[in-house]
Amino acid sequence: MHTSEIVLQTLKEGNAAYVKSGAFAGDISPEKRLALTGGQSPRAVIITCADSRVIPEVIFSCGLGELFTIRIAGNVIDAHQLGSIEYAVSHLKTPLVVILGHTGCGAVQAALHGEADGHIRYIVDTIREAIGEEKDPRAACRLNVLCAGKEIRAAFSAEEDPLLQEEQVACAVYDIETGKVEWLDEDD
């Protein structure tokens, strides 16, 4: 099993533990904080929405130093997110990148139902491009996540010595009602 597959399995197990217990199980102790003062080596990069109901450390039962979390409304990808991913993978040796969308996403809803003004339009336009003519909110969420996964893979596979391999990028959707994470295959 590759390191990325092992990390993915631990995230799946962490989500199952969270759904079952409904409690936070990550290590946030003073000892853990002290142990991390010399640096970090997170096991996964999580790109997720800025929505306050979506907290990756809780969802995956992870504590301090375990996840390198990038949050942006609609979990869209641009050069800033790619730079953060590159830093985590190349400098911190983080073996897995997860794009985590969620049900009830306001940014996806905005893309489905109307025009956005101001700076929000950049996020909505990106999502609208990802979802095309889709009208179902769950299906649109999945399409948005899969599009972000493709963008990440394309950005890093074009290099002569790719920074990320196919199995190092995973796509998922968090159900805000049940707490469960659905892992998407690229064929979805």
C-alpha positions in Angstrom: 0.0 0.0 0.0 1.3 3.5 -0.9 1.6 6.1 1.9 -1.3 8.1 0.3 -3.5 5.0 0.5 -2.7 4.4 4.2 -3.5 8.1 5.0 -6.7 7.9 3.0 -7.7 4.8 5.0 -7.0 6.6 8.3 -9.2 9.5 7.2 -12.0 7.1 6.4 -11.6 5.5 9.8 -11.5 8.9 11.5 -14.7 9.9 9.8 -16.4 6.6 10.9 -15.3 7.3 14.4 -16.7 10.9 14.3 -20.0 9.7 12.9 -20.3 7.0 15.5 -19.3 9.1 18.5 -20.3 12.6 17.5 -17.4 13.9 19.6 -14.0 15.4 18.7 -11.3 12.8 19.1 -8.2 14.7 17.9 -5.1 15.4 20.1 -5.0 19.0 21.1 -3.1 18.5 24.3 -0.3 20.9 25.6 2.1 18.0 24.9 1.1 17.8 21.3 1.4 21.6 20.9 4.9 21.5 22.4 5.9 18.6 20.1 4.9 20.6 17.1 7.0 23.7 18.0 9.8 22.3 15.9 7.8 22.0 12.7 4.9 20.2 11.1 4.5 17.1 9.0 0.8 16.8 8.2 -0.4 13.6 6.7 -3.0 15.2 4.4 -3.8 18.4 2.6 -7.5 19.2 2.8 -9.0 21.8 0.4 -12.4 22.5 1.7 -15.1 25.2 1.9 -14.9 28.1 4.4 -18.3 27.1 5.6 -18.3 27.1 9.5 -20.1 23.7 9.5 -17.2 21.9 7.8 -14.3 21.4 10.1 -11.9 18.8 8.6 -10.1 18.1 11.9 -13.4 17.2 13.5 -14.8 15.3 10.5 -11.7 13.1 10.3 -10.9 12.9 14.1 -7.6 14.6 13.6 -5.7 16.8 16.1 -3.0 19.4 15.9 -0.5 19.0 13.1 -2.3 16.2 11.3 -4.0 18.2 8.5 -2.8 21.0 6.3 -6.2 22.7 5.7 -6.9 25.2 2.9 -10.3 26.8 3.2 -12.0 28.9 0.5 -15.7 29.3 -0.3 -16.8 26.6 -2.7 -13.5 24.8 -2.4 -12.4 26.3 -5.7 -8.9 26.1 -7.0 -6.7 29.0 -8.1 -3.0 29.8 -8.1 -3.0 30.5 -4.3 -4.4 27.1 -3.5 -2.0 25.4 -5.9 0.9 27.2 -4.2 -0.3 26.0 -0.8 -0.6 22.5 -2.1 2.8 22.6 -3.6 4.3 23.9 -0.4 2.7 21.1 1.7 3.6 18.3 -0.8 7.1 19.4 -1.7 8.4 21.0 1.6 6.4 19.2 4.2 6.2 15.8 2.3 2.5 15.5 2.8 1.4 12.4 0.8 -2.3 13.0 0.2 -4.4 15.9 -1.2 -8.2 15.7 -0.5 -10.7 18.0 -2.1 -13.7 18.1 0.3 -17.0 19.6 -0.8 -20.1 19.5 1.3 -23.9 19.3 1.0 -25.8 22.6 1.4 -22.9 24.6 0.1 -23.9 28.3 -0.3 -21.4 28.9 -3.1 -22.8 25.9 -5.1 -26.3 27.2 -4.4 -25.4 30.6 -5.7 -24.0 29.1 -8.9 -27.2 27.1 -9.4 -29.7 29.9 -8.7 -28.4 33.3 -9.6 -25.9 35.9 -10.3 -23.4 37.0 -7.8 -22.1 40.5 -7.3 -18.8 41.9 -6.2 -15.9 39.5 -5.6 -18.2 36.6 -4.9 -18.8 36.3 -8.6 -15.3 34.9 -9.1 -16.1 31.9 -7.0 -19.6 31.5 -8.5 -18.3 31.8 -12.0 -15.7 29.1 -11.3 -18.3 26.8 -9.9 -20.7 27.5 -12.7 -18.0 26.5 -15.2 -17.4 23.2 -13.2 -21.1 22.2 -13.0 -22.3 23.2 -16.5 -26.0 22.8 -16.9 -26.5 20.6 -13.8 -29.5 21.6 -11.6 -29.4 19.1 -8.8 -27.5 20.5 -5.8 -25.9 17.2 -4.8 -24.8 16.4 -8.3 -23.5 19.9 -8.8 -21.5 19.6 -5.5 -19.9 16.4 -6.8 -19.1 17.9 -10.2 -17.5 20.9 -8.5 -15.3 18.6 -6.3 -14.3 16.4 -9.3 -13.4 19.5 -11.4 -11.1 20.8 -8.6 -9.5 17.3 -8.4 -8.8 17.4 -12.2 -7.4 20.9 -11.9 -5.0 19.8 -9.2 -3.9 16.7 -11.1 -3.4 18.7 -14.3 -1.4 21.4 -12.6 1.1 18.9 -11.1 1.2 16.1 -13.7 2.3 18.4 -16.5 5.8 18.6 -15.0 8.6 16.3 -16.2 8.9 15.0 -12.6 5.3 15.2 -11.3 4.9 16.4 -7.8 1.7 14.4 -7.3 0.7 11.0 -8.6 -2.9 10.1 -9.5 -3.5 8.1 -6.3 -2.3 11.1 -4.2 -5.4 13.2 -5.0 -8.8 12.1 -3.6 -12.2 13.8 -4.0 -15.0 13.6 -1.4 -18.2 15.2 -0.2 -19.2 15.7 3.4 -22.9 15.4 4.3 -23.6 18.1 6.8 -26.7 16.2 8.0 -25.2 12.8 8.6 -21.6 13.7 9.2 -20.5 11.0 6.7 -17.9 11.6 4.0 -18.6 10.1 0.6 -15.4 9.3 -1.4 -15.8 9.9 -5.1 -14.1 8.0 -7.9 -12.8 9.9 -10.9 -15.3 7.8 -12.9 -18.3 9.3 -11.1 
